[in-house]
């Protein structure tokens, strides 16, 4: 019974550790890279869900994730181009990618309801952790006002995703 | 199933929009920074609400029990005509923290 919530919990803790590593005041190019990577990884998870899930509500959620995170990342790319900033890869981004690959490998082995539950639980854990990192580390560390504003908008969007994922996890979103 | 019913009902509402009743007013609700503004609005039967989405992401205006469900694409608008009196709470299906209420009262 505890297996899937535990997967989400462990994923959240690992992700927290990865993002905590960025707490030494990351630079704007690093923050841009972390934020873009976090969005891109959620798009990949959503695409996996669209391959594997047959449940209408899970597929609708996954489609929402692809569309919203793509829109935010498109804005981020346009902004860094305008600011002439090159996003800089860093240990946090690398850790995020590594953990997402491990999670992807776990999810790939699952099917049916087991997959749906594990995907949704992970979305809850992932958005909680990323949102917390945005609030406590990434947004306060951002120097450029436009990048900060985009991250603040992103946070509002991702808080909506967290609520949506929690509703799915609790079965209250039909 | 429920989605199909919602889509069908939304279709009926849209059909009504194609032939708006005489005398109804167009009332705008802005969507900015993931919030409906005004969040609470009062209209009369026959009036049409137009949600103007100024955000760069899609939203919906979905009645709480999903009797109507209006998709509002990024930086676009969508309309729904209200033909009967009542109070309708709604939210965005994609970002459920966004909520609003429409009161439809007879003139």
Interface residues (C-beta under 8 A of the other chain):
Chain A: X56 X60 X64 X67 X68 X71 X72 X75 X153 X156 X157 X159 X160 X161 X163 X164 X167 X173 X174
Chain B: X2 X3 X33 X34 X56 X57 X58 X66 X74 X92 X93 X94 X95 X96 X97 X98
